[in-house]
Amino acid sequence: MLSAVAARKAALAAQAERQTLESPTPSGSGSTTPAPSRSETPKRKSTVQKSRSATKKIKKSQPKSMPQQTTTADAFRDQTDIIVVQSEDDGSDDAMSGLEEFDEGPSDRNGGASTRRAWSPSQPVADSSDEDSVDDEAENANPLDISTLFPHLSHPKQVPTDDNVLSTFEPVLDENVFILTEDECHQLGLEGNATLVGLDADDSVCVLGTCSLVVLHGSINLLGATISSSTVKHRVYAPRSAPLPVIRPGKETGSMVHADKFPPRLRDALQHKAIIALHELKTDVVGLGRICRTFEGVFEPSRWQKSSIEAPFDIPGLYMIRQQSRECHAFWMPPSWSKALDMLSPNDNMICGTYIIKGPKNSGKSTFARTLTNHLLSTYKRVAFLECDLGQSEFTPGGMVSLNVISSPILGPPFTHPTLPNRAHFIGSTTPRSSPSHYLDAVLSLIQAYRLDIQTPTLDFDDSEDETLISDVIPIVVNTMGWSKGLGFDLTQKIESLLEPTDIFDIHTPVREEYPTSIAPVGIGGHNNGYGAYHDQSTMDATTARVHVLDAVVSSSSAAGYTPADHRAINILSYFHARFPIDAVPGGFNQVNATEWDVSRPLCAQLPYKVDCSVAFDKIVLTGAGSEDVVEEEIARVLNGAIVGFIKCDPGAIDVDIGAQSSRDAPPNDIPYTRQFSPPSPLSSECVGLGLIRGVSSPSPAITSTDHASPEGLSKTYLHILTPLPHTLLAQTRVLVKGEMELPVWGMLDFRNFEGKDVDMGDVVGVERDNVPYLQWGKAPDGALGAEKRRVRRNLMRRGQM
């Protein structure tokens, strides 16, 4: 900040210089400028007044005609209208003597000589935080050379570093990139059009979009997985909302696939360390962005990147990313992750590994769980995955705990691989806060199912060609929830005690607030092994697991602007638009993934199942906070637009009241609902999938009380249900359970009417806005309860937080 004293001194200095130019003095004579007296110093002004007055006086002090420089490379850098002013805190008279000196060292911030700063109308004044970064060469430099005094201003653009470089592969047509013809694809056993890519040891390719990948020679490393040469096609999904995969050649040298049928034109490609074939992937997963507008264009470069993104592979929808940006973040493993994964190896006594992943939310648990699963698939033919995170599920929509048997690498975010679980239980909420006991019973049931049916398979049903993988044991990866305080911490500790893990991966943050105060470093068998973790003191001596401390990673989806609520919305919409094989039967060791998505019509325009409640279901149960207050007369309203779980129960697991009822307690409809009825026990039931009750048919006209005496007299109620489940699974379910989950707003709209529009969303399947159920445009009417946005106060503190 310029003070009045500094401005006056600068003006006097400029006046003296102007007098010298107009009437030069003879050599040997000197001229002095009288210093202002203290009596002339005005009264103290405010900071704003000081800056305004100083600016005006500095403008007046500029000379009308400036001497021209003989050689000037930059007019702004070498201009002579640069003066040196004092710090506003220094009002002494002797400071004038150092006005023309530039060889003094930097001032001490705690006191000492005042700081000299160069001021120019064309370049900003260096901040005080940058003063210490000026090197010694600037002290004796020409004061007019701004590049020397302020080196950080001479190069305003940031030079890209190695950390920002994502792809080092330089594509050259017919040298390391080969566009195959139909005959060449047929010779190599490839279907459709394909592009052959040869990778050397130092090459890396970061891709954006979708493709189908086949490794023909050598091996590659991709998202923690090592994929060797084979004829298996791997689907790669790389949206901007998730870490982008980076393809690198692996250390293994696999045999060449169809080496005897390799075309002569492509034999020069055999000199590369790894050869991959890329195909176009047609699954319509890109169309999910039309339904959930938050993810629109997520498989394509952003409009700021389209001019700089390359597409050298001639594959529609596949791009190569060179530099990291705000929208694109590549998959990266911290050194602690690599060290922990390198320590995992099959035990000599063939003890099946149990790996549990813990840590707070937004620390990278799900990313590491996928990486660990891919790493284990390089050694085992199958890996079990126990999902305990209700809010960020990997293979199913939220609100479920599931057990899946994985046989292929996970090469995409959760919404790109919806899976029919081998066994699952429906909790109905994104948190176990309202039903912790039911949540623990469901996890315990899945652990028992893994140990009895999956852990040690008696027969090998895998027809894989690779016989080097271990098939007689199946390890398990357990992903816990991010609720790591209070009740959430107790639930995670209980799950850990039930599992008896062999390895614990503890993702920590700089501030360890998720653990109790009684903590101690733990390693193998309770001893520190060099990379110990903070663990509960009460269980420190009891555990025999190896505890690996992992560094947290910044969520790339959060950096790109996607919240956990956005991911939950796209996951559940992807599930309802997914198309599973018709004859798919999950269970055992089969992994049933969605093969494609139907995004041609919104959910409100698809044909539903019309189900008679009195025939199809034995019981309808409500669970969650407030569900016990729903009376029988309101059950039809509650089920309207609800997400429900299809439950398959063992015979006799649920009581069904089939006896005749008196007219006094007769139900108002034929919906088999009983108030305050508990969900079926997880030990005798399982959830096969989810459904959406898009509507409940209106009851028939009023029936007299005498008609209620016979079942034929009850009003018929039909449910219109949407579900992607195959018919074989629906026939096994007799119970519906509704929880706290709701359909996202994007699933209630007709995206066909507002495509290409920003504001006007049109009608919904021909129905005007005002008549669309469940939705309301504009401001809520006055007096409507629950219509206004809920306000949450976050400025309240507990006594312990003060």
C-alpha positions in Angstrom: 0.0 0.0 0.0 1.3 3.4 -1.0 1.3 6.1 1.8 1.1 9.9 1.4 4.7 10.3 2.5 5.9 7.8 -0.1 3.9 9.4 -2.8 5.2 12.9 -2.0 8.8 11.5 -2.0 8.2 9.9 -5.4 6.8 13.1 -6.8 9.8 15.1 -5.6 12.1 12.6 -7.1 10.3 12.8 -10.4 10.4 16.6 -10.3 14.2 16.6 -9.7 14.7 14.3 -12.6 12.6 16.5 -14.9 14.6 19.6 -13.8 17.8 17.8 -14.6 16.6 16.9 -18.1 15.4 20.4 -18.9 18.5 22.3 -17.5 21.5 20.1 -17.2 24.1 21.1 -14.7 27.8 21.3 -15.5 30.1 18.5 -14.5 31.3 18.6 -10.9 28.3 20.4 -9.6 25.6 18.6 -7.8 21.9 19.3 -7.1 20.1 18.4 -4.0 16.4 18.0 -3.4 15.2 19.5 -0.1 13.5 16.9 2.0 10.0 17.7 3.3 9.8 18.7 6.9 7.8 16.8 9.5 5.5 19.7 9.9 4.2 19.3 6.4 3.2 15.7 7.0 -0.6 15.6 6.9 -2.8 13.9 9.5 -3.2 10.1 9.4 -5.8 9.0 6.9 -7.6 5.7 6.5 -6.2 3.0 4.3 -8.7 3.7 1.4 -7.9 7.4 1.5 -4.2 6.7 1.5 -4.4 4.5 -1.6 -6.6 6.9 -3.5 -4.4 10.0 -2.8 -1.2 8.1 -3.5 -2.6 6.9 -6.8 -3.5 10.4 -7.9 -0.1 11.9 -6.9 1.7 9.2 -8.7 -0.2 9.8 -11.9 0.7 13.6 -11.6 4.3 12.8 -11.1 4.7 11.0 -14.5 6.7 13.2 -17.0 5.1 14.2 -20.2 8.0 13.2 -22.5 10.2 10.1 -21.7 13.6 9.5 -23.2 13.6 6.8 -25.8 15.7 3.7 -25.4 18.0 2.8 -28.2 17.2 -1.0 -28.2 14.1 -2.2 -26.5 12.9 -5.8 -26.8 9.8 -5.2 -24.7 8.3 -1.7 -24.4 6.7 -2.5 -21.1 9.6 -4.3 -19.6 12.3 -1.6 -20.5 10.2 1.5 -19.9 11.7 4.2 -17.7 8.6 5.3 -15.9 9.3 3.0 -13.0 9.9 4.6 -9.6 10.7 3.1 -6.3 8.5 4.0 -3.3 8.8 3.4 0.4 6.8 1.1 2.5 3.8 2.9 4.0 4.8 2.0 7.5 8.1 3.9 7.1 7.6 7.7 7.5 11.2 8.7 8.5 13.1 11.4 6.6 16.3 9.4 6.2 14.5 6.9 4.1 14.8 9.4 1.2 18.5 8.7 1.0 17.9 5.2 -0.1 15.4 6.1 -2.8 17.8 5.6 -5.6 19.5 2.5 -4.3 18.6 -1.0 -5.3 21.4 -3.0 -3.9 20.0 -3.4 -0.4 19.0 -6.9 0.7 15.4 -7.9 1.5 14.0 -6.4 4.6 13.3 -8.3 7.7 9.5 -8.8 8.2 10.0 -8.4 12.0 11.8 -5.1 11.6 14.8 -3.6 9.9 15.3 -1.8 6.6 12.2 -1.1 4.6 11.4 -3.1 1.6 11.9 -1.6 -1.9 9.4 -2.6 -4.4 9.3 -1.7 -8.1 6.0 -0.2 -9.3 4.8 -0.1 -12.9 1.4 0.6 -14.4 1.9 -2.3 -16.8 2.9 -5.1 -14.4 1.5 -6.1 -11.0 3.4 -5.3 -7.8 5.0 -8.4 -6.3 3.1 -9.7 -3.3 4.9 -9.8 0.1 4.8 -13.5 0.0 6.9 -13.5 -3.2 9.6 -11.3 -1.8 11.6 -14.1 -0.3 11.7 -16.0 -3.5 13.7 -13.4 -5.3 17.2 -14.7 -5.7 20.5 -13.0 -5.1 21.0 -12.0 -8.7 18.1 -9.6 -8.5 19.7 -7.6 -5.8 22.4 -6.1 -8.1 20.3 -6.1 -11.3 19.1 -3.3 -13.4 16.0 -1.9 -11.7 14.3 -1.6 -15.1 14.7 -5.3 -15.9 11.4 -6.8 -14.6 12.3 -10.3 -15.7 15.3 -10.3 -13.3 13.6 -8.7 -10.3 10.5 -10.8 -10.7 11.4 -14.1 -12.4 7.9 -15.6 -11.7 6.4 -13.0 -13.9 8.6 -13.6 -16.9 6.9 -17.0 -17.6 3.2 -16.7 -16.8 2.3 -20.1 -18.3 3.0 -23.2 -16.2 5.3 -25.6 -17.9 3.8 -29.1 -17.9 5.6 -31.5 -15.7 5.9 -35.3 -15.9 3.1 -35.6 -13.4 0.6 -33.9 -15.7 1.6 -36.1 -18.7 -0.9 -39.0 -19.0 0.0 -40.5 -22.4 3.5 -40.9 -23.8 2.4 -43.0 -26.7 3.2 -41.3 -30.1 0.8 -42.9 -32.7 2.3 -43.5 -36.1 0.1 -45.1 -38.8 1.4 -48.5 -40.1 4.2 -48.4 -37.5 2.6 -48.8 -34.1 -1.1 -48.2 -35.2 -2.6 -50.5 -37.8 -6.2 -50.1 -39.1 -7.2 -53.7 -39.8 -9.3 -54.8 -42.8 -12.1 -57.3 -42.5 -9.9 -60.1 -43.9 -7.1 -59.3 -41.4 -9.7 -59.3 -38.5 -11.0 -62.6 -39.7 -7.5 -64.1 -39.8 -6.8 -62.9 -36.2 -10.1 -64.2 -34.9 -11.5 -60.7 -34.3 -15.1 -59.7 -35.0 -15.9 -56.5 -36.8 -13.5 -53.6 -37.4 -10.5 -53.3 -35.2 -7.3 -51.3 -34.7 -4.0 -52.9 -33.7 -1.8 -50.9 -31.3 1.8 -51.8 -30.5 3.2 -50.6 -27.2 6.8 -50.3 -26.2 8.2 -50.5 -22.7 7.9 -46.8 -22.0 4.6 -46.2 -23.7 1.4 -45.3 -21.8 -2.0 -44.6 -23.2 -4.7 -42.8 -21.3 -8.1 -43.4 -22.9 -11.5 -41.6 -22.6 -14.7 -43.3 -23.8 -15.6 -46.9 -24.4 -14.0 -49.7 -26.3 -13.5 -53.5 -26.3 -9.9 -54.6 -25.7 -8.1 -57.9 -26.6 -4.5 -58.5 -25.8 -2.9 -60.4 -28.7 0.8 -60.4 -27.6 2.5 -59.8 -24.2 0.6 -58.3 -21.3 -0.7 -55.0 -20.2 -1.3 -53.3 -16.8 -4.7 -51.6 -16.5 -6.4 -50.3 -13.3 -4.3 -52.7 -11.2 -5.0 -55.7 -13.3 -2.4 -57.6 -15.4 -4.1 -58.9 -18.5 -2.1 -61.5 -20.5 -2.6 -62.4 -24.2 -5.8 -64.4 -24.9 -8.9 -64.3 -27.0 -11.0 -62.8 -24.2 -12.6 -59.5 -24.8 -12.5 -56.9 -22.0 -15.0 -54.0 -21.9 -13.4 -50.7 -21.0 -15.5 -47.9 -19.7 -13.7 -44.6 -19.2 -16.0 -41.6 -18.3 -14.7 -38.3 -17.0 -16.5 -38.9 -13.7 -14.1 -41.6 -12.7 -10.3 -42.1 -12.8 -9.3 -42.6 -16.5 -7.5 -45.9 -17.2 -3.9 -45.8 -18.4 -2.7 -48.8 -20.5 0.9 -49.8 -20.0 2.9 -52.8 -21.2 3.3 -55.4 -18.5 6.4 -57.3 -17.4 5.0 -60.7 -18.5 5.6 -61.9 -22.0 2.6 -63.9 -23.1 2.5 -66.0 -26.2 1.2 -64.6 -29.4 -2.4 -65.3 -30.2 -2.9 -66.8 -33.7 0.8 -66.4 -34.4 0.6 -68.7 -37.4 -2.2 -66.6 -38.9 -0.6 -63.2 -38.4 -0.9 -61.2 -41.7 2.4 -60.4 -43.3 1.7 -56.6 -43.3 1.5 -56.7 -39.5 4.6 -58.8 -38.7 6.6 -55.6 -38.1 4.4 -55.0 -35.1 5.8 -58.1 -33.4 8.8 -56.0 -32.3 6.7 -54.2 -29.8 6.5 -55.5 -26.3 2.7 -55.7 -26.2 0.0 -55.7 -28.9 -3.6 -55.0 -28.3 -6.7 -54.9 -30.5 -9.3 -52.2 -29.9 -13.0 -52.6 -31.1 -16.0 -50.3 -30.9 -18.2 -51.1 -28.0 -21.9 -50.8 -28.7 -23.8 -51.0 -25.4 -25.7 -47.6 -25.3 -24.2 -46.9 -21.9 -23.4 -43.4 -23.3 -27.1 -42.8 -23.5 -27.4 -42.7 -19.8 -26.3 -39.1 -19.9 -29.5 -38.3 -21.8 -31.5 -39.6 -18.9 -29.4 -38.3 -16.0 -28.4 -34.9 -17.4 -25.7 -34.5 -14.8 -23.6 -37.1 -16.7 -24.4 -35.8 -20.1 -21.4 -36.1 -22.4 -19.3 -37.8 -19.7 -17.8 -40.2 -22.2 -16.7 -37.4 -24.5 -14.2 -34.6 -24.1 -15.5 -31.4 -22.6 -16.1 -28.5 -24.8 -12.9 -26.9 -23.5 -10.9 -30.0 -24.5 -12.4 -30.9 -27.9 -9.8 -28.9 -29.8 -6.8 -30.6 -28.1 -8.0 -34.2 -27.7 -6.7 -36.8 -30.1 -8.6 -39.8 -31.6 -5.8 -41.8 -33.4 -7.4 -45.2 -33.2 -10.2 -44.8 -35.7 -12.6 -46.2 -33.1 -15.9 -44.2 -32.6 -16.2 -42.9 -29.1 -12.6 -43.5 -28.1 -10.1 -40.7 -27.4 -6.5 -40.4 -26.1 -5.8 -37.9 -23.3 -2.4 -36.2 -23.3 -2.5 -33.9 -20.3 -4.3 -34.0 -17.0 -6.9 -31.3 -16.6 -9.6 -30.3 -14.2 -12.1 -32.5 -16.1 -9.8 -35.5 -16.7 -7.9 -37.3 -13.9 -6.0 -40.5 -14.6 -5.9 -43.5 -12.3 -2.9 -43.3 -10.0 -1.7 -45.5 -7.2 0.2 -44.0 -4.3 3.5 -45.7 -3.3 1.8 -47.1 -0.2 -0.8 -48.9 -2.4 1.8 -50.4 -4.6 3.8 -51.6 -1.6 0.8 -53.2 0.0 -0.3 -55.0 -3.2 3.2 -56.3 -3.8 3.2 -58.0 -0.4 0.2 -60.1 -1.2 1.0 -63.5 -2.4 -0.7 -67.0 -2.1 0.1 -68.6 1.2 2.1 -71.8 1.2 -0.5 -73.6 3.2 -3.2 -72.3 0.8 -5.1 -70.3 3.5 -7.7 -68.3 1.7 -7.1 -64.6 2.0 -9.7 -62.3 3.6 -9.1 -58.7 2.9 -11.0 -55.9 4.6 -10.8 -52.2 3.5 -11.4 -49.5 6.1 -11.3 -45.7 6.1 -13.3 -42.5 6.2 -15.5 -41.3 3.4 -14.0 -39.8 0.2 -10.7 -41.5 0.9 -10.5 -43.9 -2.0 -11.9 -47.1 -0.5 -14.0 -48.1 -3.5 -11.1 -47.3 -5.9 -8.7 -49.4 -3.8 -11.3 -52.2 -3.6 -11.5 -52.4 -7.4 -7.7 -52.2 -7.6 -7.2 -55.0 -5.1 -9.8 -57.2 -6.9 -8.1 -56.7 -10.2 -4.7 -57.5 -8.6 -6.0 -60.7 -7.1 -7.6 -61.8 -10.4 -4.0 -62.0 -11.8 -3.4 -64.9 -9.4 -6.9 -66.4 -8.8 -9.6 -67.4 -11.2 -12.3 -65.9 -9.1 -12.5 -63.4 -6.3 -15.5 -62.9 -4.0 -16.5 -59.3 -3.3 -18.6 -58.5 -0.2 -20.2 -55.0 -0.4 -21.0 -53.5 3.0 -21.3 -49.9 1.8 -25.0 -49.1 1.4 -24.4 -45.7 -0.2 -21.6 -46.4 -2.7 -22.2 -50.0 -3.8 -20.0 -51.4 -6.5 -22.2 -54.0 -8.3 -25.7 -53.2 -7.2 -27.8 -50.1 -6.5 -27.5 -48.5 -3.1 -29.5 -49.9 -0.1 -28.2 -53.4 -0.5 -25.4 -55.5 1.0 -24.3 -58.1 -1.6 -21.9 -60.9 -2.2 -20.6 -61.2 -5.8 -18.1 -63.7 -7.4 -16.0 -61.8 -9.9 -14.1 -63.6 -12.7 -13.1 -60.7 -14.9 -11.3 -57.4 -14.2 -13.4 -54.4 -13.2 -12.6 -51.8 -15.9 -15.2 -49.1 -15.2 -17.1 -47.2 -12.5 -20.0 -48.9 -10.7 -22.8 -47.7 -13.1 -21.1 -49.4 -16.0 -21.3 -52.9 -14.6 -24.6 -53.6 -12.8 -24.6 -57.2 -11.7 -27.1 -59.7 -10.5 -25.6 -60.6 -7.1 -24.9 -64.2 -6.0 -26.6 -63.4 -2.8 -27.9 -60.1 -1.4 -30.1 -58.5 1.3 -32.2 -55.4 1.0 -31.7 -52.8 3.8 -33.7 -50.1 2.0 -31.5 -47.1 3.0 -28.1 -45.6 2.2 -27.1 -45.9 5.9 -27.7 -48.5 8.6 -28.6 -45.8 11.1 -32.2 -46.8 11.4 -31.7 -50.6 11.4 -28.2 -51.5 12.6 -29.2 -54.9 13.9 -30.8 -55.9 10.6 -27.7 -54.6 8.8 -25.4 -56.8 10.9 -27.6 -59.8 10.5 -27.5 -59.3 6.7 -23.7 -59.1 6.7 -23.4 -62.1 8.9 -25.6 -64.1 6.5 -23.4 -63.2 3.6 -20.3 -64.2 5.5 -21.8 -67.6 6.3 -22.8 -68.1 2.6 -19.3 -67.3 1.5 -17.7 -69.7 3.9 -20.1 -72.6 3.1 -20.7 -72.3 -0.6 -18.0 -70.1 -2.2 -14.7 -70.1 -0.3 -13.6 -73.6 -1.2 -15.4 -74.8 -4.3 -15.5 -78.6 -4.7 -15.6 -78.6 -8.5 -14.0 -76.2 -11.0 -16.6 -74.9 -13.4 -14.3 -72.5 -15.1 -13.4 -73.1 -18.7 -10.7 -70.6 -18.8 -7.6 -71.4 -20.9 -5.2 -70.1 -18.4 -4.4 -73.0 -16.1 -1.8 -71.1 -14.1 -4.4 -69.3 -12.0 -5.5 -70.7 -8.6 -9.0 -72.2 -8.7 -9.4 -74.3 -5.6 -9.8 -71.3 -3.3 -11.6 -68.0 -3.7 -10.4 -65.1 -1.6 -12.8 -62.3 -0.5 -12.5 -58.6 -0.6 -14.7 -56.7 1.9 -15.5 -53.0 1.3 -16.8 -51.3 4.4 -18.8 -48.1 4.7 -17.3 -44.6 5.2 -19.2 -44.0 8.4 -16.2 -44.4 10.7 -17.4 -42.6 13.8 -19.7 -43.5 16.6 -22.1 -46.2 15.7 -20.5 -46.6 12.3 -17.2 -47.4 13.9 -18.8 -50.0 16.1 -20.5 -51.7 13.2 -17.2 -51.8 11.2 -15.4 -53.3 14.2 -18.2 -55.9 14.6 -17.9 -56.9 10.9 -14.1 -57.2 11.3 -14.5 -59.5 14.2 -16.9 -61.7 12.3 -14.6 -61.9 9.3 -11.3 -62.7 11.0 -9.3 -61.0 8.2 -5.9 -62.0 7.1 -5.1 -58.4 5.9 -6.5 -55.1 6.9 -6.1 -52.1 4.6 -6.5 -49.0 6.6 -6.8 -45.8 4.5 -5.9 -42.9 6.8 -6.3 -39.2 6.4 -3.9 -36.5 7.8 -6.2 -36.1 10.8 -7.2 -39.4 12.4 -10.6 -38.5 13.8 -12.4 -41.7 13.0 -10.7 -43.8 15.7 -10.9 -43.7 19.5 -8.4 -41.9 21.6 -6.9 -45.2 22.8 -4.8 -46.1 19.7 -1.5 -47.7 19.1 0.5 -48.8 16.0 -0.2 -52.4 15.0 1.5 -54.7 12.7 1.6 -58.5 12.3 0.4 -60.1 15.5 0.1 -56.8 17.3 3.7 -55.7 16.6 4.8 -52.8 14.4 6.1 -54.2 11.1 7.4 -50.9 9.6 4.1 -49.8 8.2 1.8 -50.2 11.1 -1.7 -48.6 11.4 -3.7 -47.0 14.1 -6.0 -49.6 15.5 -8.3 -50.0 18.5 -6.3 -50.8 21.6 -9.0 -53.3 22.7 -8.6 -55.5 19.6 -4.8 -54.9 19.1 -3.7 -58.0 20.9 -6.5 -60.2 19.5 -5.9 -59.6 15.8 -3.4 -61.6 13.9 -3.9 -59.8 10.6 -1.4 -57.8 8.7 -2.4 -54.1 8.9 -1.4 -52.0 5.9 -1.6 -48.2 6.2 -2.6 -46.6 2.9 -2.5 -43.0 1.9 -5.8 -41.4 1.0 -6.3 -40.2 -2.6 -8.3 -37.3 -3.7 -11.6 -38.3 -5.3 -11.3 -37.5 -9.0 -15.1 -37.5 -9.3 -15.4 -34.8 -6.6 -12.7 -32.8 -8.4 -14.6 -33.1 -11.6 -17.8 -31.8 -9.9 -19.7 -35.0 -9.2 -21.1 -35.7 -5.7 -21.9 -39.0 -4.1 -25.6 -38.2 -4.6 -24.9 -37.9 -8.3 -23.3 -41.3 -8.4 -26.2 -42.9 -6.4 -28.6 -41.4 -8.9 -26.8 -42.7 -12.0 -26.3 -46.1 -10.4 -30.0 -46.7 -9.8 -31.0 -45.3 -13.2 -28.4 -47.5 -14.9 -29.8 -50.5 -13.0 -33.4 -49.9 -14.2 -32.3 -49.3 -17.8 -30.0 -52.3 -17.9 -30.7 -55.4 -19.8 -29.6 -58.7 -18.4 -29.5 -62.0 -20.2 -33.0 -63.5 -20.3 -31.8 -67.0 -19.2 -29.4 -65.6 -16.5 -29.4 -67.5 -13.2 -27.1 -66.0 -10.6 -25.7 -68.1 -7.9 -22.8 -70.4 -7.4 -19.8 -69.1 -9.3 -21.5 -67.3 -12.2 -21.1 -63.6 -12.7 -24.1 -62.1 -14.5 -23.5 -58.5 -15.8 -25.7 -56.3 -17.9 -24.8 -56.6 -21.5 -26.5 -53.5 -22.8 -28.8 -50.6 -21.8 -32.2 -49.6 -23.2 -32.1 -45.8 -23.3 -34.6 -45.3 -26.1 -37.5 -44.6 -23.7 -37.8 -43.2 -20.2 -39.1 -45.2 -17.3 -42.4 -43.4 -17.6 -42.9 -44.7 -21.1 -41.9 -48.3 -20.7 -44.4 -51.1 -20.5 -44.7 -52.4 -16.9 -45.8 -55.7 -15.4 -49.4 -55.6 -14.2 -49.4 -57.6 -11.0 -52.4 -58.7 -8.8 -51.3 -58.2 -5.2 -53.6 -60.9 -3.9 -52.1 -63.5 -6.2 -48.4 -62.6 -6.7 -47.3 -61.6 -3.1 -47.8 -63.1 0.3 -46.6 -60.0 2.2 -45.7 -56.4 1.7 -43.4 -54.9 4.4 -42.3 -51.4 5.1 -39.0 -50.7 6.8 -37.2 -47.6 7.8 -37.8 -44.5 10.0 -41.6 -43.7 10.3 -42.7 -46.9 8.5 -44.5 -48.2 11.7 -47.0 -45.3 11.5 -48.4 -46.2 8.1 -51.9 -47.6 8.5 -53.5 -50.1 6.1 -55.7 -47.4 4.5 -52.7 -45.5 3.3 -50.5 -48.3 2.0 -51.6 -47.7 -1.6 -50.4 -44.1 -1.5 -47.1 -45.2 0.1 -46.4 -47.7 -2.6 -47.0 -45.3 -5.4 -43.7 -44.6 -7.1 -41.7 -46.6 -4.5 -38.5 -48.6 -5.0 -39.0 -52.1 -3.5 -36.9 -55.1 -3.1 -38.0 -58.6 -4.3 -37.4 -61.0 -1.5 -37.2 -64.8 -1.9 -37.9 -66.6 1.4 -37.5 -70.1 2.6 -40.7 -72.1 3.1 -42.3 -71.2 6.4 -40.0 -68.2 6.9 -42.9 -65.7 6.9 -46.3 -66.0 8.5 -49.2 -65.5 6.1 -52.7 -65.0 7.6 -54.9 -66.8 5.2 -57.9 -67.3 7.6 -61.1 -65.4 7.2 -61.3 -62.0 8.9 -64.3 -60.4 10.4 -65.8 -57.3 9.0 -64.5 -55.2 11.8 -60.8 -55.8 11.0 -61.2 -56.5 7.3 -58.5 -54.7 5.2 -59.7 -51.9 2.9 -58.1 -53.6 -0.1 -56.4 -56.8 -1.0 -52.8 -55.5 -0.5 -51.2 -58.0 2.0 -49.8 -55.4 4.3 -49.7 -55.6 8.1 -48.7 -52.6 10.2 -45.5 -52.9 12.2 -44.4 -56.1 10.5 -40.7 -56.8 10.6 -38.8 -57.7 7.4 -37.9 -61.3 6.8 -34.8 -62.6 8.6 -31.6 -62.5 6.4 -30.8 -66.0 7.6 -33.9 -67.4 5.8 -34.3 -65.0 2.9 -32.4 -63.1 0.2 -33.0 -60.3 -2.2 -32.9 -61.1 -5.9 -33.2 -57.5 -7.1 -35.1 -54.2 -7.1 -38.2 -53.0 -8.8 -40.1 -49.7 -9.3 -43.8 -49.5 -8.6 -44.7 -47.0 -11.2 -48.3 -46.8 -10.2 -51.1 -48.4 -8.1 -54.4 -49.0 -9.8 -57.4 -47.2 -8.4 -59.6 -49.3 -6.2 -63.0 -50.4 -7.4 -66.2 -48.6 -6.2 -67.1 -48.9 -2.5 -68.1 -52.3 -1.4 -70.5 -53.0 1.4 -69.3 -54.6 4.6 -71.1 -57.8 3.8 -69.0 -58.2 0.7 -65.8 -58.1 2.8 -66.7 -61.4 4.3 -65.6 -63.2 1.2 -62.2 -62.8 -0.5 -64.0 -62.3 -3.8 -65.6 -59.1 -2.4 -62.3 -57.3 -1.9 -61.3 -54.5 -4.2 -58.8 -55.6 -6.8 -55.5 -53.7 -6.6 -52.9 -54.0 -9.3 -49.3 -52.8 -9.1 -47.5 -51.6 -12.3 -43.9 -52.7 -11.7 -40.8 -52.0 -13.7 -37.7 -54.2 -13.2 -34.8 -55.5 -15.2 -34.8 -58.9 -13.5 -35.3 -62.0 -15.7 -38.6 -63.9 -15.4 -37.0 -66.9 -13.7 -36.0 -64.7 -10.7 -39.3 -62.9 -10.4 -41.2 -66.2 -10.2 -39.3 -67.1 -7.0 -40.2 -63.9 -5.0 -43.3 -63.7 -2.8 -42.4 -60.7 -0.6 -42.0 -57.0 -1.3 -40.0 -54.7 1.0 -40.1 -50.9 0.7 -37.4 -48.9 2.5 -36.3 -45.3 2.5 -34.9 -45.1 -1.0 -36.6 -42.9 -3.6 -36.3 -42.7 -7.3 -34.2 -39.7 -8.5 -36.0 -36.9 -10.2 -34.2 -37.6 -13.5 -36.0 -41.0 -13.6 -39.5 -39.3 -13.4 -38.9 -37.0 -16.5 -39.3 -37.6 -20.2 -35.9 -36.8 -21.6 -37.3 -36.9 -25.1 -39.1 -33.6 -24.7 -36.3 -31.5 -23.4 -33.4 -32.7 -25.5 -31.6 -29.7 -26.8 -33.4 -27.4 -24.4 -32.0 -25.8 -21.3 -35.0 -24.6 -19.4 -38.2 -25.8 -21.0 -38.7 -29.5 -20.2 -42.0 -29.9 -21.9 -44.6 -32.4 -20.8 -44.1 -36.0 -19.5 -45.4 -38.7 -21.9 -48.1 -36.3 -23.2 -49.2 -35.2 -19.8 -49.1 -31.5 -19.0 -46.8 -30.4 -16.2 -49.5 -29.5 -13.8 -51.1 -33.0 -14.0 -47.9 -35.0 -13.7 -47.9 -37.0 -10.4 -45.1 -36.7 -7.9 -43.6 -33.6 -9.5 -44.2 -29.9 -9.2 -42.7 -27.1 -11.3 -42.2 -23.7 -9.8 -42.8 -22.5 -6.3 -44.9 -24.5 -3.9 -48.3 -23.0 -3.0 -48.5 -21.1 0.3 -49.2 -23.3 3.3 -48.1 -26.6 1.7 -46.4 -28.7 4.3 -43.1 -30.2 3.3 -43.0 -28.4 0.0 -40.3 -25.9 0.9 -36.6 -26.7 0.9 -35.5 -28.1 4.2 -33.1 -25.9 6.1 -30.3 -27.5 8.0 -28.4 -25.6 10.6 -24.7 -26.5 10.7 -23.6 -23.8 13.1 -24.6 -25.6 16.2 -21.8 -27.2 18.3 -21.8 -29.7 21.1 -20.2 -28.9 24.4 -17.1 -31.0 23.5 -16.5 -29.1 20.3 -16.3 -25.7 21.9 
